[in-house]
């Protein structure tokens, strides 16, 4: 499978790729079964019609769209994992090439986690001095309490 990843602005990326013909065609039976599961064709029980009748009824385009949806749904998570993409949110998928006997071309745009770079905290910590120890006497505490009492009365 050919994959190309482009960085866009606003923490977005675009994944362009093609799923080979053999892999794309392998989804045909599954797609027809999924489409036919809810379809009613006279003379057959719901979901039990033969594949060729289902394909005739819905048309080749609908079968290709279902195949594409299934193929991308299965391969997108693998692409994200293999390419180590920190994708967030719902991806925007568009098909660039879809035809019988050809590879499936697609483009997926998705948001990614922003990269956070921390400063060298060890270097910063070395420059800091330990806080001075401060001693507070009982006399200072009594004076502070007296000021608070006078502020509340006045």
C-alpha positions as CSV (number, residue, x, y, z in Angstrom):
1,X,0.0,0.0,0.0
2,X,1.4,3.4,-1.0
3,X,1.0,6.1,1.7
4,X,2.1,9.8,1.6
5,X,1.7,12.0,4.7
6,X,1.6,15.8,4.3
7,X,1.5,18.3,7.2
8,X,-1.1,21.0,6.9
9,X,-1.6,24.1,9.0
10,X,-3.6,24.2,12.3
11,X,-2.2,20.9,13.5
12,X,-3.8,18.9,10.6
13,X,-2.3,16.2,8.4
14,X,-3.4,14.7,5.1
15,X,-2.8,11.0,4.4
16,X,-2.9,10.2,0.7
17,X,-2.8,6.6,-0.4
18,X,-3.9,3.7,-2.5
19,X,-5.2,0.3,-1.5
20,X,-4.0,-2.3,-4.1
21,X,-6.5,-3.8,-6.5
22,X,-6.3,-7.3,-5.0
23,X,-6.9,-6.1,-1.5
24,X,-9.7,-3.8,-2.6
25,X,-11.5,-6.5,-4.6
26,X,-11.3,-8.9,-1.5
27,X,-14.0,-6.7,0.1
28,X,-16.6,-7.4,-2.6
29,X,-18.3,-10.4,-1.0
30,X,-18.4,-8.8,2.4
31,X,-19.9,-5.6,0.9
32,X,-22.6,-7.5,-1.0
33,X,-23.4,-9.5,2.1
34,X,-23.7,-6.3,4.2
35,X,-25.9,-4.5,1.6
36,X,-28.1,-7.6,1.1
37,X,-28.6,-8.1,4.9
38,X,-31.4,-5.6,5.0
39,X,-32.6,-5.9,1.4
40,X,-35.9,-7.5,0.4
41,X,-36.1,-9.2,-3.0
42,X,-39.3,-10.9,-4.0
43,X,-39.0,-14.7,-3.8
44,X,-36.3,-14.6,-1.1
45,X,-36.3,-14.2,2.6
46,X,-34.9,-10.9,3.9
47,X,-31.1,-11.0,3.7
48,X,-31.0,-14.4,1.8
49,X,-30.9,-13.3,-1.8
50,X,-28.0,-14.4,-4.1
51,X,-25.1,-12.0,-4.5
52,X,-25.6,-11.5,-8.2
53,X,-29.2,-10.4,-7.7
54,X,-28.2,-8.0,-4.9
55,X,-25.5,-6.5,-7.1
56,X,-28.0,-6.1,-10.0
57,X,-30.6,-4.4,-7.8
58,X,-28.3,-1.9,-6.1
59,X,-25.8,-1.3,-9.0
60,X,-22.0,-1.6,-9.2
61,X,-21.5,2.0,-7.8
62,X,-23.2,1.2,-4.5
63,X,-21.2,-2.0,-4.1
64,X,-17.9,-0.1,-4.9
65,X,-18.8,2.5,-2.3
66,X,-19.5,-0.1,0.4
67,X,-16.2,-1.9,-0.5
68,X,-14.3,1.4,-0.2
69,X,-16.0,2.2,3.2
70,X,-15.1,-1.2,4.5
71,X,-11.5,-1.1,3.2
72,X,-10.8,2.3,4.7
73,X,-12.4,1.5,8.0
74,X,-10.0,-1.5,8.3
75,X,-6.8,0.1,7.0
76,X,-7.0,3.6,8.6
77,X,-6.3,2.4,12.2
78,X,-3.4,0.4,10.8
79,X,-1.9,3.4,9.0
80,X,-2.3,5.5,12.1
81,X,-0.5,2.9,14.2
82,X,2.3,2.1,11.7
83,X,3.1,5.7,11.0
84,X,2.9,6.7,14.7
85,X,0.3,9.4,14.1
86,X,-1.4,10.9,17.2
87,X,-4.7,11.5,15.4
88,X,-7.6,13.1,17.4
89,X,-11.1,13.7,16.3
90,X,-13.1,12.4,13.4
91,X,-11.1,12.0,10.1
92,X,-12.5,13.6,6.9
93,X,-12.2,10.9,4.2
94,X,-12.5,11.6,0.5
95,X,-12.2,9.0,-2.3
96,X,-9.8,10.1,-5.1
97,X,-10.1,7.0,-7.3
98,X,-12.8,4.3,-7.2
99,X,-13.4,2.0,-10.1
100,X,-13.7,-1.7,-10.7
101,X,-10.4,-3.4,-11.4
102,X,-8.4,-0.4,-10.1
103,X,-6.7,0.4,-6.8
104,X,-8.7,2.5,-4.4
105,X,-7.3,6.0,-4.0
106,X,-8.2,8.0,-0.9
107,X,-7.3,11.2,1.0
108,X,-7.8,11.5,4.8
109,X,-7.5,14.7,6.7
110,X,-7.3,14.6,10.4
111,X,-6.3,16.7,13.4
112,X,-3.2,15.6,15.4
113,X,-2.1,16.2,18.9
114,X,0.1,19.3,19.1
115,X,3.7,18.7,20.0
116,X,4.7,20.1,23.3
117,X,8.4,21.0,23.9
118,X,9.4,21.6,27.5
119,X,12.3,23.8,28.4
120,X,15.4,22.2,30.0
121,X,14.0,22.1,33.5
122,X,17.2,20.6,35.0
123,X,19.2,23.6,33.9
124,X,16.5,26.0,35.2
125,X,16.5,24.2,38.6
126,X,20.3,24.5,39.0
127,X,20.0,28.3,38.7
128,X,17.5,28.5,41.5
129,X,18.6,29.1,45.1
130,X,17.1,27.4,48.1
131,X,14.7,29.7,49.9
132,X,16.0,31.5,53.0
133,X,14.8,30.2,56.3
134,X,12.6,32.7,58.1
135,X,12.0,32.8,61.8
136,X,8.8,34.2,63.2
137,X,8.7,35.1,66.9
138,X,5.7,34.9,69.2
139,X,5.7,38.7,69.4
140,X,5.3,39.0,65.6
141,X,2.3,36.6,65.7
142,X,0.6,38.5,68.5
143,X,1.1,41.8,66.6
144,X,-0.4,40.3,63.4
145,X,-3.4,39.0,65.3
146,X,-3.9,42.3,67.0
147,X,-3.9,44.1,63.6
148,X,-6.5,41.7,62.2
149,X,-8.8,42.2,65.2
150,X,-8.5,46.0,64.9
151,X,-9.3,45.8,61.2
152,X,-12.5,43.8,61.9
153,X,-13.6,46.2,64.6
154,X,-12.9,49.4,62.8
